[in-house]
Structures are given as structure tokens and as C-alpha cells.
């Protein structure tokens, strides 16, 4: 296994900021699923469970939780920790992207007389403990509102390109980080609470609210990208990597590849067209106020 991922890089050195990144790659991990604090992590698990189980979108959340709760504390095989010693280029990349999101949201919150509390990002491989129970590679990049932390196994992007046809690239990966930061922004603004309460009530509106939350996070990612438009970070056409990634993770495209048909009633993230539209809405306007998906 190579020490770090080789990807073509945009001009990230134009950004002088850095974010709080903890590198757990190569560490042995013990994990167990606890009883509480699952919240939105459950949504991420359910969504990815559906993808990797062949699109069985009608599996009840309770059934999935029961299966997950069968997991006992396990010791994951320890990887060669020496390959991740020091700050490698991927860790620096993630920190730079996170730092740039801190800049834009600190400014937005200040304009509203609010204080933005930056998120943390954990890099890991295979599985790691999180405030929401545990994080695994199969769940994909996700945000845990309990500890206000983004969890990212960057090998997920290999799956995204091989299985779902995304073109990949560092700008696409930065978009995913910015999207998860968008959930952190929603958490601080109280927007996440609506989804939490809707899920708790078992409302038939839960999927609809989930789609709205996800599309708004795409739009917030677009606002972040807009903040870098004029500083020379992106070369000509590189923003298309982010747009392509947004399209690749549309519910319709994922379902079509996984099961051969689409079921809009089961969508939790929105269609490819919707995801691209809302990312572009943020990117073209640079205004969070234009990101109301309701």
C-alpha cells in the first residue's frame, strides 16, 4: 500500500488557512455500536447500506439498527503505521480544504453576528470510533453531529470512480469535504434538528426533509467553491470535477446502477440533476441565503 494518494492537485497553496485534521490511518481500532447518539449517522449508514446491498431501499431502519447492534467490540488489523507518520500530502490537502471552509463560514456567521465553531476532520482506514458510535469505510464520508466531526476514509473515492462512474480528482474530493462541512453549518444553525425530529416521529416526510437537507449542503459546498473563484485555486474546467461528483452521487444514478431502476419515494439525497442544480446555485451566487431548498 502506498503511503499517500497520488492525485492531481489544484492550486491549494493559494490558500493559507488550515483546519483541524486528525490522522488515524494505520491505527488499530476497536469499535462497538452504542445505544444512543446515532442521529444523522444512522441516515448515512442506511443510505450506504442500501447502496452496497443492491439498492434494497425498503429495509426498515429498525431492522438495520438491529443488525448493526449485533456488532461486538472487534480489534481491526493494524496497518503499517509508519506509512502515515508525519504530515503527508493528503493530510495537508484535507487540512487546507477544511481551513478554506472555516474562512468562508466564519465570515458568513460574522455578518449575522454569530460565531462559527469550526468542525474537525478525522482521516481513517477501515473503521474508527466516532461520537455517533462507529465509522466504517462502507458508510462513506459523513458528519457526526454529536462530536461535530467529519469522518473520511479517502479510499471511498476509488469506489466512487470505479462503481459509480465519477471522474474523480482533488476538486471532487474537496467538494465532498465541503458538503460535509455544510452539514456542520446546518447543525450550528439548528437545521439538523428538523431532520432529527422528523426521523424520530417516523414521519412519511422524513425522506423529503432528508433530501432538502442534503441539497442545501450541496448548495453550501457551492458557496465555498465560489469563495475560491477569484484566488487562482481552480484551473480552467476543474470545477467540473465537483459538478461531476455531485451528479455521480445522485440517488437516481446510484439506484440505476445498483438495481436497474429508480424509486423516487425512497430518495434521501436527491437526483443527479437536483444535486448539480443546487451546487451550481451556491457556486454562481456565493450567497447562503439562496440555498433554501424548501
C-alpha positions in Angstrom: 0.0 0.0 0.0 1.4 3.4 -0.9 2.0 5.9 1.8 -0.2 8.6 0.3 -2.6 9.0 -2.6 -1.4 10.4 -5.8 -3.9 12.9 -7.2 -3.5 15.9 -9.5 -3.8 18.9 -7.3 -5.4 22.3 -7.9 -3.5 25.3 -6.6 -4.3 24.7 -3.0 -1.1 26.5 -2.0 -3.0 29.7 -2.8 -4.9 29.1 0.5 -3.0 30.0 3.6 -5.5 28.5 6.1 -5.6 25.1 7.7 -8.2 23.1 9.6 -8.1 20.6 12.4 -7.4 17.2 10.9 -6.6 14.1 13.0 -4.9 11.3 11.1 -5.9 7.9 12.4 -4.9 5.9 9.3 -2.7 3.0 10.2 -4.0 2.8 13.8 -5.6 -0.3 15.3 -9.2 0.4 16.0 -11.7 -1.1 18.5 -15.3 -0.3 17.9 -18.7 -1.1 19.2 -22.1 0.3 18.4 -23.6 2.0 21.5 -27.3 2.6 22.1 -27.5 6.3 21.8 -26.4 9.4 19.9 -26.8 7.8 16.5 -28.9 10.6 14.9 -27.9 11.5 11.4 -25.1 8.9 11.3 -27.9 6.4 11.1 -29.2 8.2 8.0 -25.7 7.9 6.4 -25.5 4.2 7.4 -28.9 3.5 6.0 -28.2 5.2 2.7 -24.9 3.5 2.1 -26.4 0.2 3.4 -28.9 0.5 0.6 -26.3 1.2 -2.0 -24.0 -1.7 -1.1 -26.8 -4.2 -0.5 -28.0 -3.8 -4.1 -30.5 -0.9 -3.6 -32.9 -2.6 -1.2 -34.4 0.7 -0.2 -37.4 -0.7 1.6 -35.4 -2.2 4.5 -36.7 -0.7 7.8 -34.3 1.5 9.8 -35.1 -0.6 12.9 -34.0 -3.8 11.1 -30.8 -2.2 10.0 -30.1 -0.9 13.6 -30.8 -4.4 14.9 -28.2 -5.8 12.5 -25.7 -3.1 13.4 -26.2 -3.7 17.1 -25.1 -7.3 16.6 -21.6 -6.0 16.1 -19.4 -6.7 19.1 -16.1 -4.9 20.0 -13.6 -6.1 17.5 -9.9 -5.4 17.0 -9.2 -4.3 13.5 -5.9 -5.5 12.0 -3.3 -2.9 12.5 -1.8 -1.5 9.3 1.8 -0.3 8.9 1.5 2.9 10.9 4.9 4.1 9.7 3.4 4.9 6.2 1.3 7.6 7.8 3.9 9.1 10.1 4.3 12.8 9.7 2.0 15.1 7.6 1.7 13.7 4.1 0.3 15.5 1.1 -3.3 14.1 1.6 -3.4 15.2 5.2 -2.2 18.6 4.1 -4.8 18.7 1.3 -7.6 17.9 3.7 -6.5 20.4 6.2 -6.2 23.1 3.6 -9.7 22.4 2.2 -11.1 22.4 5.7 -9.3 25.6 6.6 -10.8 27.3 3.5 -14.3 26.3 4.6 -13.5 27.8 8.0 -12.7 31.1 6.3 -15.9 31.3 4.3 -18.3 30.3 7.1 -16.5 32.4 9.8 -17.1 35.4 7.5 -20.8 34.4 6.8 -21.5 33.9 10.5 -19.8 37.1 11.5 -22.1 39.0 9.1 -25.0 37.6 11.0 -23.5 38.4 14.4 -22.9 34.8 15.1 -19.7 32.9 16.0 -18.8 29.9 13.7 -17.2 26.9 15.5 -15.1 25.0 13.0 -15.5 21.3 12.5 -12.9 18.7 12.9 -12.0 16.1 10.3 -10.8 12.6 11.0 -8.9 10.6 8.4 -9.1 6.8 8.9 -9.0 3.5 7.2 -11.4 0.6 7.6 -13.2 1.7 10.8 -12.8 4.0 13.7 -14.7 5.1 16.8 -16.9 8.2 16.5 -19.2 10.2 18.7 -22.1 8.6 16.8 -20.9 5.0 17.6 -18.5 4.0 14.8 -17.5 5.0 11.4 -16.6 2.5 8.6 -15.3 2.8 5.1 -18.6 1.4 3.8 -20.6 4.3 5.3 -18.5 6.7 3.2 -17.7 10.3 4.2 -20.1 11.6 6.8 -20.6 14.1 9.5 -21.4 13.2 13.1 -23.3 16.0 14.9 -22.6 14.6 18.4 -18.8 15.3 18.2 -19.1 17.8 15.3 -16.6 15.8 13.3 -16.3 14.7 9.7 -15.1 11.1 9.2 -13.3 10.3 5.9 -11.7 7.2 4.6 -10.4 8.6 1.3 -10.3 5.2 -0.3 -14.1 5.8 -0.7 -13.3 7.9 -3.8 -11.9 4.8 -5.5 -15.3 3.2 -5.1 -17.0 6.4 -6.4 -15.0 6.3 -9.6 -14.9 2.5 -10.2 -18.5 1.7 -9.2 -20.5 4.9 -9.8 -18.6 6.4 -12.8 -17.3 9.6 -11.2 -14.3 11.1 -12.9 -12.6 11.8 -9.6 -10.0 14.4 -8.9 -9.0 16.5 -5.9 -11.6 19.2 -6.6 -14.3 16.5 -6.5 -12.9 15.3 -3.1 -12.8 18.9 -1.8 -16.5 19.2 -2.8 -17.3 16.1 -0.7 -15.5 17.7 2.3 -17.2 21.0 1.8 -20.6 19.2 1.6 -20.0 17.5 5.0 -19.0 20.9 6.4 -22.3 22.1 5.0 -23.9 19.6 7.4 -21.8 21.1 10.2 -23.1 24.6 9.3 -26.7 23.2 9.3 -26.1 21.7 12.8 -25.0 25.0 14.2 -28.0 26.8 12.6 -30.4 24.2 14.1 -31.4 22.9 10.7 -30.4 19.4 11.5 -32.9 19.4 14.4 -35.8 19.2 12.0 -34.5 16.1 10.3 -33.7 14.5 13.7 -37.3 15.1 15.0 -38.9 14.0 11.7 -36.9 10.8 11.8 -37.8 10.2 15.4 -41.5 10.6 14.6 -41.2 8.1 11.8 -42.9 10.7 9.6 -43.6 9.9 5.9 -41.9 13.3 5.3 -38.5 12.1 6.6 -37.2 11.3 3.2 -38.4 14.6 1.8 -36.7 16.5 4.6 -33.6 14.5 4.2 -33.4 15.4 0.5 -33.8 19.1 1.4 -31.0 18.9 3.9 -28.7 17.2 1.5 -29.4 19.6 -1.4 -28.8 22.5 0.9 -25.4 21.0 1.9 -24.6 20.8 -1.8 -25.5 24.4 -2.2 -23.4 25.4 0.8 -20.5 23.5 -0.9 -21.1 25.7 -3.9 -20.9 28.8 -1.7 -17.5 27.5 -0.5 -16.3 26.9 -4.1 -17.5 30.4 -5.0 -15.2 31.9 -2.3 -12.2 30.5 -4.2 -13.3 31.6 -7.7 -11.0 34.6 -7.9 -7.9 33.5 -6.0 -6.4 31.2 -8.5 -7.1 27.8 -6.8 -9.1 26.3 -9.7 -7.6 26.0 -13.2 -9.9 26.2 -16.2 -12.6 23.5 -16.1 -11.5 22.0 -12.7 -14.8 22.9 -11.0 -16.4 20.4 -13.4 -14.8 17.7 -11.2 -17.1 18.8 -8.3 -20.1 19.0 -10.6 -19.4 15.6 -11.9 -19.1 14.2 -8.4 -22.4 15.8 -7.4 -24.1 14.1 -10.3 -22.4 10.7 -9.6 -23.9 10.6 -6.1 -27.5 11.4 -7.1 -30.0 8.9 -5.8 -31.3 8.1 -9.3 -27.9 7.3 -10.7 -26.9 5.2 -7.7 -30.2 3.2 -7.8 -30.0 2.7 -11.6 -26.5 1.2 -11.3 -27.4 -0.8 -8.2 -30.8 -2.2 -9.1 -31.6 -1.2 -12.6 -34.4 1.2 -11.8 -35.2 4.3 -9.7 -37.6 4.7 -6.8 -38.0 8.5 -6.1 -40.1 7.8 -3.0 -37.0 6.3 -1.3 -34.6 9.0 -2.2 -32.7 10.6 0.7 -30.1 12.8 -1.2 -31.9 14.0 -4.3 -31.4 13.2 -8.0 -28.3 13.9 -10.0 -30.0 16.9 -11.7 -31.0 18.3 -8.3 -27.6 17.9 -6.8 -25.9 19.6 -9.7 -28.5 22.4 -9.7 -28.1 23.2 -6.0 -24.3 23.1 -6.1 -24.3 25.5 -9.0 -26.8 27.7 -7.2 -24.3 28.2 -4.4 -21.3 28.4 -6.8 -22.9 31.0 -9.1 -24.4 33.2 -6.4 -22.0 32.8 -3.4 -25.0 33.5 -1.2 -26.1 31.1 1.5 -29.5 32.9 1.5 -30.0 31.4 -2.0 -29.7 27.9 -0.6 -33.2 27.4 0.7 -34.3 24.1 -0.8 -37.8 24.2 0.7 
